[in-house]
Amino acid sequence: MKEKIKNVFVSHHHKDDASVDGLASIVSGKNYQLRNSSIRVKPENQKRVEQKKVSDRTIARLLRMKMRWASQVIVVIGKETHTRDWVNWEIKVAHQLGKPIIGVYENGLRDQVDIPENLKKYATSIVGWRAESIVDALEGNSQFQKPDGTPAPKVSGVTVTC
């Protein structure tokens, strides 16, 4: 079977970097290759960002460029994701750019966690950590699930066909 390639931007809390790798790995078993344009900050650069040696305007410009390249935006939902201003900003910009936005609960989450406000508004799908569900969402089949993969009521998101 021929491998499908998707250009995505993965929005995430830097503490959830391992989940970004896991996301690519889990869908590779379904003949999917994710080409991810998101930013991972090296520890030495994280310090520069925290010290505001890199302006928010510069970071925003870089993130917009990375998101324009992607056909879809995936948001890794961990326990602290809803507290991250940049994640919420990225979701809003993805919506403004007309990108489908897929929330994926982090692997191992059992209980419902808070999701970012803008993901509630603009998500096209929110799914559990299951390859089939993630691939369905990437294919444009809108669905809303709890972290364990069982159906959940639709949030007030939008439907965008890929």
KOLTORZA-399059 format. One record per atom (N, C-alpha, C): residue in three letters; y, x, z. Coordinates in pm, whole numbers, plus 32768, in hexadecimal, padded with zeros to 4 digits. Atoms other than C-alpha are relative to their C-alpha. Layout:
# residues N
alaYXZ
...
//
This chain:
# residues 162
met7F8A80558000
met800080008000
met807C80598000
lys7F867FB1800C
lys815480847FA0
lys80597FEE807C
glu7FAC80037F8A
glu823A80DD80C0
glu80897FC57FDF
lys7F7A8038800E
lys837B801380E8
lys80618056804F
ile7F9B7FAF7FBD
ile84B580D08142
ile80787FA8801D
lys7F88804C7FD8
lys85D380308203
lys80668060803B
asn7F917FB47FC6
asn872380CF824A
asn803A7FAC8070
val7FD0804C7F8C
val8783806083A7
val805D80568055
phe7FB17FC27F97
phe887D80AF84B5
phe7FC77FC98081
val803B802E7F82
val87DE80A1860F
val80678013806F
ser7FA17FFF7F92
ser88D98047871B
ser7FB180038083
his804D7FF27F86
his886480B18872
his8050804B806B
his7FCB7FB37F8E
his88BE813889C9
his7FBE808A7FF6
his803A7F7A8013
his888F82B389C0
his7F878017805B
lys80767FF07FAB
lys879582928AE0
lys7F827FCB7FBC
asp8071803C8045
asp86B881D289EE
asp7FDC804A7F7F
asp801E7FB08079
asp869D82EA88EA
asp7F6B80007FDE
ala80917FFD801A
ala852382F38912
ala7FD27F817FB9
ser8025807E8041
ser8512818788A8
ser802580017F6C
val7FDB7FF6808D
val85C481DB8763
val7F8F80467FB4
asp80727FBC803F
asp84AD82D08711
asp7F877FA47FFD
gly8072805C7FF9
gly83AB81D18781
gly80097F907F9B
leu7FEA806B8062
leu844380C886A0
leu7FD2802D7F75
ala802B7FCB8082
ala841381A1856C
ala7F6980117FFB
ser808F7FE97FFB
ser82B581F485DB
ser7FB17F7D7FF7
ile804C807D7FFC
ile8245808F861F
ile7FFE7FBA7F76
val800080428083
val82B2800C84C8
val7FBF80567F94
ser80437FAA8064
ser8221813A8412
ser7F6E7FD57FEF
gly808980338009
gly80CC80A48460
gly7FF47F877FA7
lys7FFC8074805B
lys81347F7B8389
lys803980287F78
asn7FD07FC9807F
asn819180598260
asn80977FEF7FEF
tyr7F6F80048003
tyr8301805382B7
tyr80368087802A
gln7FB97F887FD8
gln83E3817F82C1
gln80917FDA801C
leu7F7580197FDD
leu852C815C8379
leu805080807FEE
arg7FA27F90800B
arg86438243830C
arg80787FD98054
asn7FA180277F9A
asn872A82388436
asn808080547FF8
ser7F807FB88008
ser889B8290841D
ser804A80028085
ser7FB980047F81
ser88ED8261858C
ser801A808D8035
ile7FD77F807FC8
ile89858373865D
ile7FB780198082
arg80397FD47F81
arg88D28430876A
arg805580758030
val7FA57F9B7FCA
val89B384FA8845
val7FAF8067804D
lys803F7F937FB6
lys8932864B88B4
lys8044800D8087
pro7FC47FF67F79
pro896B86938A27
pro808680478001
glu7F807FB77FFF
glu8A7E878F89DD
glu806F7FAC7FC1
asn7F9B8057803D
asn8B31869388FF
asn801D7F868058
gln7FEB80717FA4
gln8AFE857989FD
gln806F80218064
lys7F9A7FD57FA0
lys8BD286408AEF
lys808B7FFA7FBF
arg7F8080048047
arg8CE8866289EA
arg80317F707FEE
val7FDB808D8011
val8CDE84EA89AB
val80317FC78085
glu7FD980347F7C
glu8CEC849A8B20
glu80878037802E
gln7F7F7FC37FDB
gln8E1285878B49
gln80707FD67F9F
lys7FA080348062
lys8EC184CF8A2B
lys803A806D7FA6
lys7FD57F98805D
lys8ED6860C8959
lys7FEC7FD37F70
val800F803F8083
val8E6885338835
val803C7F74800F
ser7FBA807F7FF0
ser8F48840787FE
ser7FA57F8A7FDD
asp8049807A8021
asp8EBF82A587F9
asp80137FDC7F6D
arg7FE4801F808C
arg8F63827D86A5
arg7FA380517FA3
thr805A7FAB8050
thr8E9783A1861B
thr7F707FCC8009
ile808880347FEE
ile8D56831686AF
ile7FF07F7D7FB2
ala800780808047
ala8DA181B98623
ala7FF780147F69
arg80017FE68091
arg8DE6824384C7
arg7F7680317FD5
leu80847FCA8020
leu8C9F830784C9
leu7F957F928007
leu8063806B7FF2
leu8BD781DC8545
leu80097F9B7F8E
arg7FF0805E8071
arg8C6C80F6843A
arg7FC280377F81
met803B7FC18078
met8C0881ED832A
met7F687FF78006
lys809280027FF0
lys8AA7820083B3
lys7FCA7F717FEE
met802F808B800D
met8A89808483C5
met800E7FCD7F71
arg7FEF802B808C
arg8B0F804F8263
arg7F88802C7FAC
trp80717FCB804B
trp89F2812581E0
trp7F817FAD8016
ala807A80497FDC
ala88EB80528292
ala80007F747FC6
ser800B808A802F
ser88687F0A820B
ser7FEF7FA08074
gln801480547F8B
gln88167E888366
gln80218050807E
val7FE67FC07F80
val88737ED084CD
val7F9A7FCD8066
ile806080217F97
ile876D7ED985DE
ile803F80278085
val7FCC7FE37F7B
val87D77EC5874B
val7F88800B805F
val80697FEE7F9B
val86E17F578846
val80357FC78083
ile7FD380447F86
ile86FB7E78897A
ile7FB280378077
gly80397FCE7F84
gly86B97F2E8ABE
gly80437FBC8076
lys7FC980407F87
lys87117ED68C24
lys8097800F800D
glu7F707FE77FF0
glu88707F6B8C0B
glu80507FEE7F80
thr7FBB80088082
thr88C37F298A9D
thr807A7FA48006
his7F9180617FFB
his89A07DFD8AF1
his807E80398041
thr7F8B7FC57FBD
thr8A867EE28BBA
thr804A80657FA7
arg7FC97F978056
arg8AD27FCC8A97
arg80697FC97FA0
asp7F9280318054
asp8C257F8C89F6
asp7FED80267F6D
trp80107FD6808C
trp8BD0805588BF
trp7F947FAE7FBA
val80688053803E
val8A927F8D8880
val803C7F787FDA
asn7FC18081801D
asn8B577E498898
asn8061800B7F8A
trp7FA37FE8806F
trp8C5E7EDA87AF
trp7FB2800F7F7C
glu804F7FEC807A
glu8B557F4986B4
glu7FCA7F7C7FCA
ile80348083802B
ile8AC07DEB86AC
ile806E7FB17FBC
lys7F8F8048803C
lys8C167D548667
lys802280377F76
val7FE17FC38082
val8C5B7E4B854F
val7F927FE37F9B
ala806F8022805B
ala8B017E1284BA
ala80107F737FCB
his7FE8808A802B
his8B507C9F84B1
his80727FFC7F9A
gln7F8E7FFF805C
gln8CA17CE2840B
gln7FD9803B7F78
leu802F7FC2807D
leu8BED7DB88307
leu7F967FAA7FBA
gly8062805B803D
gly8AFA7C9982C3
gly7F718030800A
lys80877FCA7FEF
lys89C77D56833E
lys7FAA7FA28054
pro805C80467FA5
pro88987C9C83C4
pro7FEE8054807E
ile80087FBA7F7F
ile88797CF48536
ile7F837FD38048
ile8082801D7FC3
ile87217D0A85D4
ile7FFB8041808A
gly80147FCB7F79
gly86F87D2F874B
gly7F6C80168017
val808D7FE17FE0
val85B57DD687BA
val7FFA802A8092
tyr80107FDB7F74
tyr85557DD88929
tyr7FB28083800A
glu803F7F7E7FE9
glu84F47F3089A4
glu7F6D7FED802A
asn808E80037FDC
asn83827F7789CB
asn7FEF80008098
gly801F80037F72
gly82FA7F1E8B21
gly80507F9C8051
leu7FB480647FB6
leu83FB7E178B80
leu7FA87F848013
arg805180777FE2
arg83497CF68C29
arg80597F86801B
asp7FA8806E7FDA
asp84687C278CAE
asp80787FF97FA2
gln7F878012804E
gln85957B9B8BFE
gln806E805B8035
val7F8F7FAC7FDA
val86BC7C898C01
val807D7FC77FBE
asp7F82802B803F
asp882A7C4A8BB6
asp800C80447F79
ile7FE97FC58083
ile88827C7E8A4D
ile809780077FE9
pro7F707FF28019
pro89D57CF189CA
pro803E7F7D7FCD
glu7FBC807D8026
glu8AD07BD6899D
glu80067FEC7F69
asn7FF580108092
asn8B047C1C882C
asn7F787FEE7FBD
leu808680198038
leu898C7C1E87F0
leu7FDE7F6C8010
lys801280917FEF
lys89827ABD887F
lys80477FB47F91
lys7FAF80468065
lys8A8E7A5B8783
lys7FCE80177F72
tyr80147FDB808C
tyr8A1C7B12864B
tyr7F7280267FD7
ala80897FD58022
ala88A67B5F865A
ala7FC47FA67F95
thr804F804D8061
thr87D57AF68530
thr7F737FEE8034
ser808380077FBF
ser86987B3885FB
ser800680518081
ile80177FAE7F88
ile86387BB18755
ile7F6A7FF98019
val80927FFF7FF8
val84CF7C208775
val7FCE8061806B
gly80417FA67FA2
gly83E07CC58867
gly7FD2807E7FB8
trp802C7F7E8034
trp83517E238837
trp7F767FF17FC2
arg807C80148049
arg82467DC1873B
arg801B801B7F6D
ala7FE97FD7808A
ala82257E5985E0
ala800E7F877FA3
glu7FFC80748059
glu81DF7D0A8539
glu80857FB6800B
ser7F8280487FEA
ser83117C6685D3
ser8076804F7FC7
ile7F927FAE8032
ile83F57D89857E
ile800380007F67
val800780018092
val837B7D978416
val802A7F787FC9
asp7FD58085802A
asp83A47C1C83F4
asp80987FF48003
ala7F6E80057FF5
ala850A7C3C846D
ala804280567F94
leu7FCA7FAA806A
leu85497D5E837D
leu7FF57FBC7F77
glu80138049807E
glu84C57C7D8265
glu805B7F857FF6
gly7FA1806F8005
gly85CC7B7982BF
gly7FCE7F7E803B
asn803680777FC0
asn84EE7A838379
asn80397FF6808E
ser7FB9800B7F80
ser85D27A1B8495
ser7FA47FC6806B
gln804F80307F90
gln852779F285E3
gln803E80318082
phe7FCB7FDD7F7D
phe858179FA8750
phe7F8D7FFE8064
gln806F7FF07FA2
gln84907A788857
gln803380348085
lys7FE97FC27F7D
lys84837ADB89C3
lys7FCA808F7FF8
pro80327F768004
pro84347C468A1C
pro7F69800B7FED
asp80927FFA8010
asp82BF7BF58A28
asp7FD07FCD7F78
gly8024802C8086
gly82C77B6F88C3
gly7FE87F6B7FF2
thr800F80918009
thr82A979FE8919
thr80837FC47FCD
pro7F86803C8039
pro839D7910886D
pro806A7FE3806B
ala7F8E801C7FA9
ala84F678E68907
ala805F7FA77FB3
pro7F9C80518047
pro860C77F188BA
pro805F805B7FB2
lys7FA47FB28051
lys86F4786887A9
lys80838012804A
val7F7B7FE97FCB
val882F790B8824
val80617FD37F95
ser7FA080368060
ser896F78B38771
ser8019805D7F8A
gly7FF07FA1806D
gly893579BC8667
gly800B7FBD7F79
val7FF180308089
val8957799A84F2
val7F8680297FB0
thr806F7FDD8058
thr885D79A783D8
thr803880447F85
val7FD77FB58076
val888E7AAD82CD
val7F8180247FB5
thr80747FDD8050
thr87977AD781B3
thr800F808C7FCA
cys7FFD7F75802D
cys87417C3E815E
cys7FE980097F6B
//
